Amino acid sequence: MKFRTLLRHIRESFKNLSRNSWMTFASVSAVTVTLLLVGIFIVIMMNLNSMATSIEEDVRIRVHIELTATQEDQAALQKQIEGISQVSEVVFSSKEQELDNLIKSLGEEGSIFELFEQSNPLRDVFIVKTANPTDISTVATRIEGFNNAASVKYGQGEIEKMFKAVEISRNVGLALIVGLVFTAMFLISNTIKITIVARRSEIEIMKLVGATNGFIRWPFFLEGLLLGILGSIIPISIILGSYNYLLDIVQPKLEGTFFKLLPFQPFAFQVALLLVAIGSIIGVWGSLMSVRKFLKV
């Protein structure tokens, strides 16, 4: 296509949107409402996914070493653990470190345990991280069979339930977003179709004078693209403005917990780009599907 022809199509698209201002407003409103709902679900799912990933990555296996194990025995046990293919990291924590961590974690009440500093009843520990969090139970079972591994703890039972809940929430969220997008495509295509029905005579005349289908489609393609972009502006503004406000209010209260909201950047750019892309695709698809039936003259 020549650049001059493309410019003509762009000018024609803007004229048509201006000429059919009420229908343009209806179409943009439909895109706006739909993208607002889709955007809210996307924001929720992105934060839930981030929190779930953070919790998953924080899960560790704690291997308590036998009190009678020598340094050679500990080294052998560590080598065995590191030899497991799913293991990504093994960190040694002495019983002194374990007691110190316990005292610090209990705050003022932890001072009671300072009495055990002279006669520490705790064990040395290997803290094991797996490359894939879902391999935790498999790796723990293998370690339990190693010599000098007194006990293996990783939150058995609760961890499996948590992984299952995370997987279900991700799948449900994805299904809701996909369902909303397809519902939006149906509703918006019908809204745009009303606009195009009013211009069916124009399309039929262009066909009769020899205009190709591609030549006729281009203005509608650009109109759909513009409708999608215009319809995404308000949802992006509302969602990002609300999210920024929420960060200032909620985030300070979540300090020290697993639950952390995604930082505003690059989150804001990702959400804006995603909503513009979805809006553009919905607008273009709705226009092209609506105009298709009128090209059969």
C-alpha positions as CSV (number, residue, x, y, z in Angstrom):
1,M,0.0,0.0,0.0
2,K,1.2,3.5,-0.9
3,F,2.0,5.9,1.9
4,R,-0.5,8.4,0.3
5,T,-3.2,5.8,0.4
6,L,-2.5,5.0,4.0
7,L,-2.8,8.7,4.9
8,R,-6.1,8.9,3.1
9,H,-7.4,5.9,5.1
10,I,-6.2,7.5,8.4
11,R,-8.0,10.8,7.5
12,E,-11.1,8.9,6.5
13,S,-11.1,7.0,9.8
14,F,-10.9,10.2,11.9
15,K,-13.7,11.8,9.8
16,N,-15.9,8.7,10.2
17,L,-15.4,8.7,14.0
18,S,-16.3,12.4,14.2
19,R,-19.2,12.0,11.8
20,N,-20.7,9.2,13.9
21,S,-19.9,10.7,17.2
22,W,-22.7,9.1,19.2
23,M,-21.9,5.6,18.0
24,T,-18.2,6.3,18.5
25,F,-19.0,7.3,22.1
26,A,-21.0,4.1,22.5
27,S,-18.2,1.9,21.2
28,V,-15.5,3.6,23.2
29,S,-17.8,3.3,26.4
30,A,-18.2,-0.4,25.8
31,V,-14.4,-0.8,25.4
32,T,-13.8,1.3,28.5
33,V,-16.1,-0.6,30.8
34,T,-14.8,-4.0,29.6
35,L,-11.2,-3.0,29.9
36,L,-11.8,-1.6,33.4
37,L,-13.0,-5.0,34.5
38,V,-10.3,-6.9,32.7
39,G,-7.7,-4.5,34.0
40,I,-8.8,-5.0,37.6
41,F,-8.6,-8.8,37.3
42,I,-5.2,-8.4,35.6
43,V,-3.9,-6.3,38.5
44,I,-5.2,-8.7,41.1
45,M,-3.8,-11.8,39.3
46,M,-0.4,-10.2,38.7
47,N,-0.1,-9.4,42.4
48,L,-1.4,-12.8,43.5
49,N,1.0,-14.5,41.2
50,S,3.9,-12.4,42.5
51,M,3.0,-13.2,46.1
52,A,2.6,-16.9,45.3
53,T,5.9,-17.0,43.6
54,S,7.6,-15.2,46.5
55,I,6.1,-17.7,49.0
56,E,7.1,-20.7,46.8
57,E,10.6,-19.5,46.5
58,D,10.9,-19.0,50.3
59,V,10.1,-22.6,51.1
60,R,13.1,-24.4,52.3
61,I,13.9,-27.9,53.6
62,R,15.6,-28.0,57.0
63,V,17.8,-31.0,57.5
64,H,18.6,-31.5,61.2
65,I,22.0,-33.3,61.6
66,E,22.6,-36.0,64.1
67,L,24.3,-34.8,67.3
68,T,26.9,-37.5,67.0
69,A,27.9,-36.6,63.5
70,T,31.5,-35.6,63.0
71,Q,32.6,-32.8,60.6
72,E,33.5,-35.6,58.1
73,D,30.0,-37.0,58.5
74,Q,28.5,-33.5,57.9
75,A,30.6,-33.0,54.8
76,A,29.5,-36.4,53.4
77,L,25.9,-35.6,54.1
78,Q,26.2,-32.2,52.4
79,K,27.8,-33.8,49.4
80,Q,24.9,-36.3,49.1
81,I,22.3,-33.6,49.3
82,E,24.1,-31.4,46.7
83,G,24.2,-34.5,44.5
84,I,20.4,-34.5,44.2
85,S,19.6,-33.0,40.7
86,Q,16.6,-30.9,42.0
87,V,18.7,-29.2,44.7
88,S,20.0,-25.7,43.8
89,E,21.5,-24.6,47.1
90,V,22.6,-26.0,50.4
91,V,23.5,-23.7,53.3
92,F,25.0,-24.8,56.6
93,S,23.6,-23.3,59.8
94,S,25.3,-24.1,63.1
95,K,23.4,-24.7,66.3
96,E,24.7,-21.4,67.6
97,Q,23.2,-19.6,64.6
98,E,20.0,-21.5,65.1
99,L,19.7,-20.4,68.7
100,D,20.6,-16.8,67.8
101,N,17.9,-16.8,65.1
102,L,15.3,-18.2,67.5
103,I,16.1,-15.6,70.1
104,K,15.8,-12.8,67.5
105,S,12.6,-14.1,66.0
106,L,10.8,-14.1,69.5
107,G,11.8,-10.5,70.2
108,E,11.6,-9.6,73.9
109,E,10.4,-13.1,74.8
110,G,13.5,-14.6,73.2
111,S,15.6,-13.5,76.1
112,I,14.4,-16.5,78.0
113,F,16.4,-18.8,75.6
114,E,19.6,-17.0,76.3
115,L,20.0,-19.4,79.2
116,F,20.7,-22.2,76.7
117,E,23.8,-20.4,75.2
118,Q,26.1,-22.4,77.5
119,S,24.4,-25.7,76.9
120,N,22.7,-25.5,73.4
121,P,20.2,-28.3,72.9
122,L,19.6,-27.5,69.2
123,R,21.2,-29.3,66.2
124,D,23.3,-28.1,63.3
125,V,21.1,-27.7,60.2
126,F,21.4,-27.8,56.4
127,I,19.0,-25.4,54.8
128,V,18.2,-26.8,51.3
129,K,16.6,-25.0,48.4
130,T,15.2,-26.7,45.3
131,A,15.3,-25.3,41.8
132,N,11.6,-26.0,41.5
133,P,9.5,-25.4,44.7
134,T,7.1,-28.3,43.7
135,D,10.1,-30.7,44.1
136,I,10.3,-30.1,47.9
137,S,8.5,-33.2,49.0
138,T,10.4,-35.5,46.6
139,V,13.8,-34.1,47.7
140,A,12.8,-34.2,51.4
141,T,11.9,-37.9,51.1
142,R,15.2,-38.7,49.5
143,I,17.2,-36.8,52.2
144,E,15.3,-38.7,55.0
145,G,17.1,-41.9,53.9
146,F,20.6,-40.4,54.2
147,N,22.9,-41.2,57.1
148,N,23.2,-38.6,59.8
149,A,20.0,-36.8,58.8
150,A,18.2,-36.9,62.1
151,S,15.0,-35.2,60.8
152,V,13.8,-33.4,57.7
153,K,11.2,-30.6,58.0
154,Y,9.6,-28.5,55.3
155,G,5.9,-28.1,56.5
156,Q,4.8,-31.4,55.1
157,G,1.1,-31.5,54.3
158,E,0.6,-27.7,54.5
159,I,3.1,-27.0,51.7
160,E,1.3,-29.4,49.3
161,K,-2.0,-27.7,50.1
162,M,-0.5,-24.3,49.5
163,F,0.9,-25.3,46.1
164,K,-2.5,-26.7,45.1
165,A,-4.3,-23.5,46.2
166,V,-1.8,-21.4,44.3
167,E,-2.3,-23.5,41.1
168,I,-6.1,-23.3,41.4
169,S,-6.1,-19.5,42.0
170,R,-3.8,-19.0,38.9
171,N,-6.0,-21.2,36.7
172,V,-9.3,-19.6,37.9
173,G,-7.9,-16.1,37.4
174,L,-6.6,-16.9,33.9
175,A,-10.0,-18.4,33.0
176,L,-11.8,-15.3,34.3
177,I,-9.6,-12.9,32.3
178,V,-9.9,-15.0,29.1
179,G,-13.7,-15.2,29.6
180,L,-14.0,-11.4,30.1
181,V,-11.9,-10.7,27.0
182,F,-14.1,-13.0,24.8
183,T,-17.3,-11.5,26.3
184,A,-15.8,-8.1,25.5
185,M,-15.1,-9.1,21.9
186,F,-18.7,-10.2,21.5
187,L,-20.3,-7.2,23.1
188,I,-18.0,-4.6,21.4
189,S,-18.4,-6.3,18.0
190,N,-22.1,-5.9,18.3
191,T,-21.8,-2.3,19.3
192,I,-19.5,-1.5,16.4
193,K,-21.8,-3.5,14.0
194,I,-24.6,-1.0,14.7
195,T,-22.3,1.8,13.5
196,I,-21.4,-0.1,10.4
197,V,-25.0,-1.1,9.6
198,A,-25.7,2.7,9.3
199,R,-23.0,2.9,6.7
200,R,-23.9,-0.3,4.7
201,S,-25.0,1.8,1.7
202,E,-21.6,3.5,1.6
203,I,-19.9,0.1,1.6
204,E,-22.2,-1.3,-1.2
205,I,-21.6,1.7,-3.4
206,M,-17.9,1.4,-3.0
207,K,-18.1,-2.3,-3.9
208,L,-20.2,-1.5,-7.0
209,V,-17.8,1.0,-8.3
210,G,-14.9,-1.5,-8.1
211,A,-13.3,-0.9,-4.7
212,T,-11.5,-4.0,-3.4
213,N,-12.3,-5.6,-0.1
214,G,-8.9,-4.6,1.3
215,F,-9.5,-0.9,0.3
216,I,-12.8,-0.9,2.1
217,R,-11.5,-2.8,5.2
218,W,-8.6,-0.4,5.9
219,P,-10.6,2.5,7.2
220,F,-12.7,0.2,9.4
221,F,-9.5,-1.5,10.6
222,L,-8.0,1.9,11.6
223,E,-11.3,2.9,13.2
224,G,-11.4,-0.2,15.3
225,L,-7.8,0.4,16.3
226,L,-8.5,4.0,17.4
227,L,-11.7,2.9,19.3
228,G,-9.6,0.3,21.2
229,I,-6.9,2.8,22.0
230,L,-9.3,5.5,23.1
231,G,-11.3,3.0,25.2
232,S,-8.1,2.0,27.1
233,I,-7.1,5.5,28.2
234,I,-9.7,5.9,31.0
235,P,-9.3,2.4,32.4
236,I,-5.5,2.8,32.5
237,S,-5.8,6.1,34.3
238,I,-8.3,4.8,36.9
239,I,-6.5,1.6,37.5
240,L,-3.0,3.0,37.8
241,G,-4.1,6.0,39.8
242,S,-6.0,3.7,42.2
243,Y,-3.1,1.3,42.4
244,N,-0.6,4.1,43.2
245,Y,-2.9,5.3,46.0
246,L,-3.2,1.7,47.3
247,L,0.5,1.3,47.4
248,D,0.9,4.3,49.6
249,I,-1.9,3.1,52.0
250,V,-1.5,-0.7,52.1
251,Q,2.2,-1.4,51.4
252,P,3.5,0.0,54.7
253,K,1.2,-2.3,56.6
254,L,2.5,-5.4,54.7
255,E,6.1,-4.8,55.7
256,G,7.7,-7.9,57.2
257,T,5.2,-10.3,55.6
258,F,5.1,-12.5,52.5
259,F,2.4,-10.2,51.0
260,K,4.0,-7.4,49.0
261,L,2.4,-5.5,46.2
262,L,4.3,-5.1,43.0
263,P,6.3,-1.8,42.8
264,F,4.6,0.9,40.6
265,Q,7.4,0.6,38.0
266,P,7.6,-1.4,35.7
267,F,4.2,-2.7,36.8
268,A,2.4,0.4,35.5
269,F,4.0,0.2,32.1
270,Q,3.2,-3.5,31.8
271,V,-0.5,-3.0,32.7
272,A,-0.8,0.0,30.4
273,L,0.8,-1.8,27.4
274,L,-1.4,-4.9,28.1
275,L,-4.6,-2.9,28.2
276,V,-3.8,-0.9,25.1
277,A,-2.9,-4.2,23.2
278,I,-6.2,-5.9,24.4
279,G,-8.2,-2.8,23.5
280,S,-6.7,-2.5,20.1
281,I,-7.2,-6.2,19.3
282,I,-10.8,-6.1,20.5
283,G,-11.5,-2.9,18.5
284,V,-9.9,-4.2,15.3
285,W,-11.5,-7.7,15.6
286,G,-14.9,-6.1,16.2
287,S,-14.7,-3.8,13.2
288,L,-13.4,-6.5,10.8
289,M,-16.0,-9.1,11.9
290,S,-18.8,-6.5,11.6
291,V,-17.9,-5.3,8.1
292,R,-17.2,-8.7,6.7
293,K,-20.9,-9.5,5.9
294,F,-21.4,-6.3,4.0
295,L,-18.5,-7.0,1.6
296,K,-20.5,-9.9,0.0
297,V,-22.3,-7.8,-2.6
